[in-house]
Amino acid sequence: MPAKPFEPNKSCYVCSETPLLLDVNTKATKLREVIDKI
């Protein structure tokens, strides 16, 4: 029995359509640090 999905929450970072820019200094930051902080 299929369920009707909820309306997206506009204040939700995942549901919203607002782009997210992430600036990372790749010379000083390791991938593990980025993953751990996100």
Backbone as a ProteinNet text record, in pm:
[ID]
protein_1_A
[PRIMARY]
MPAKPFEPNKSCYVCSETPLLLDVNTKATKLREVIDKI
[TERTIARY]
83.9	0	90.2	95.2	182.8	136.7	233.8	204.4	233.5	151	171.3	283.8	385	496.7	454.8	527.5	503.3	553.8	499.8	550.3	691.1	782.2	917.3	914.1	997.3	1011.1	1109.4	1063.5	1147.2	1268.3	1258.5	1371.4	1469.4	1436.9	1524.4	1635.3	1757.9	1872.8	1868.5	1817.4	1810.7	1694.7	1578.4	1457.6	1454.8	1523.6	1516.5	1593.3	1561.9	1629.7	1741.4	1774.4	1880.1	2015.6	2096.1	2227.8	2319.4	2410.5	2507.3	2646.7	2719.3	2856.7	2951.1	3045.6	3142.4	3281.7	3353.4	3489	3587.1	3673.6	3768.4	3909.7	4000.1	4141.1	4197.4	4212.3	4255.2	4403	4478.3	4620	4636.8	4538.9	4551.3	4446.3	4347.6	4237.6	4233.9	4217.1	4205	4057.7	4031.9	3895.4	3824.7	3893.7	3835.2	3781.9	3853.1	3808.1	3676.9	3666.5	3543.4	3427.9	3448.5	3343.8	3300.3	3394.7	3362	3281.8	3310.1	3242.4	3107.9	3085.9	2957	2869.7
-115.8	0	124.4	198.1	315	427.1	501.3	614.6	744.6	844.9	975.1	1046.9	1098.6	1164.5	1298.1	1337.6	1466.7	1579.1	1698.6	1816.3	1847.1	1892.1	1925.6	2040.9	2031.1	2136.4	2239.6	2363.2	2467.8	2504.1	2486.4	2520.9	2404.5	2290	2172.9	2185.6	2166.1	2177.9	2070.5	1953.8	1844.8	1865.4	1908.5	1923.6	2052.7	2155	2285	2281.2	2376.9	2384.6	2488	2539.4	2638.4	2570.6	2620.2	2558.6	2586.5	2496.9	2511.1	2513.9	2620.6	2631.7	2595.9	2511	2467.9	2498.2	2581.6	2619.4	2544.3	2463.4	2383	2407	2435.5	2448.3	2306.4	2257.2	2118.4	2095.7	2202.3	2187.2	2168.6	2215.7	2208.8	2119.5	2073.1	1995.7	1856	1757.3	1619.1	1586	1494	1452.2	1403.5	1332.6	1280.9	1395.4	1508.6	1624.2	1679.8	1687.7	1737.5	1643.4	1514.8	1415.6	1419.4	1428.6	1431.2	1554.7	1668.2	1792.8	1810	1741.2	1749.3	1639.5
0	0	0	-109.7	-117.1	-23.5	25.5	113.8	40	66.1	4.7	80.4	9.6	78.6	139.9	243.8	308	217.7	239.3	168.7	221.2	135.3	182	282.3	382.7	482.7	428.5	406.8	346.1	432.3	563.8	650.5	666.6	609.3	616.3	511.9	554.5	464	354.5	385.3	287.6	190.6	242.1	160.8	79.3	126.4	59.8	-72	-156.2	-285.3	-283.6	-166.7	-153.6	-171.3	-265	-283.7	-164.9	-142	-33.7	-94.8	-66.8	-114.4	-1.1	-31	68.8	14.7	85.9	47	135.9	76.4	153.5	101.1	192.6	157.2	147.3	26.4	5.7	37	52.2	88.3	238.8	317.9	463.6	529.3	452.4	509.8	449.5	535	488.3	466.3	376.4	347.1	472.8	558.5	683.5	769.9	774.8	853.2	798.6	667.5	604.4	635.4	618.8	644.5	790.4	882.8	1025.7	1064.8	1002.2	1039.3	971	861.9	792.7	846.4
[MASK]
++++++++++++++++++++++++++++++++++++++

